[in-house]
Amino acid sequence: MNILKKIAVIIISSILGALVSLMTGVRTKRNSEMPLLAEKMVFYANHNSHGDFMLIWSSLPKMWRQKVRPVAGADYWLKGPIRRLISQDVFHALLITRNSGNPTQAIEDMSKALQNGDHLMIFPEGTRNTTDEILQPFKSGIYHLASMQPETVFVPIWLSNIKHVLPKGHILPVPLICEVHIGQGIQLQENEERDAFLQRTRDALLSLSQHSSEYNEHHHD
């Protein structure tokens, strides 16, 4: 990377971080029993917008943020020079080809990244949630990744209110307060079957949603 590009990356990174904090007023709430930095970590969250990974990134402790790579669709993030710069040079995203005809390739790429010392950020719903459901069913990829790297710690993160900050089809964000709830890490148990692990990881995420002000306001009404 040449010097001008390095300077551009530093500037863009700083601007994005400031914008995320300004537009969301992000409040991070961490579980007191969260694990210390583990050798292999995967942060998984509910998925409402293309800005989700920026919100998570800005909320993580610095020692985690330096190593985490969001897993994102190459078809979206390689469109245009700005998206490519943000995804590849600013956030060092692990870009995967969706609907490639080789469903195991993405899991193998993620497994290799963990093996190389990277942490990952994934969205197990597989696509943005535009339904009325609070959380869509998980795809099986998170289980297959855990099976390939069973020592990995999976950390649930619940994003509250982000759907209203960056609604689908809007270019500019709406300034609202967002919350990021970071929960306790989970590991695949010995002989744990796919459906049981998917249910356990999904339940861990749903339990975090119940601590959000968005959830409490909805159920109070």
PEWOQUI-V171714 format. One line per field, one symbol per residue. psi: psi as a letter, one per 30 degrees, with the letter a starting at -180 (. if undefined). burial: # if it has 24 or more other C-alpha atoms within 12 Angstrom, else .. Layout:
psi=???
burial=???
//
This chain:
psi=kleeeeeeeeeeeeeeeeeeeeffhkkkkkkfgklljlekkkkklljflfgefeeeeffkkefeeffkkkklkefefgjleeeeeeeeeefhkjkljkhffiffeeeeeeeeeeeggllljljffflkjglfkeklkklfeeeeeeefiffkkjjkkkkkffefeikkfkeklkjlklkjjkaklklklkgkleeeeeeeeeeeeeeefffleeeeeefe.
burial=........#...#..##..##.########......########################...##.#######...#.....##############.........##.###.##...############....##############.##.################.....#...############........#############.##.#.......
//
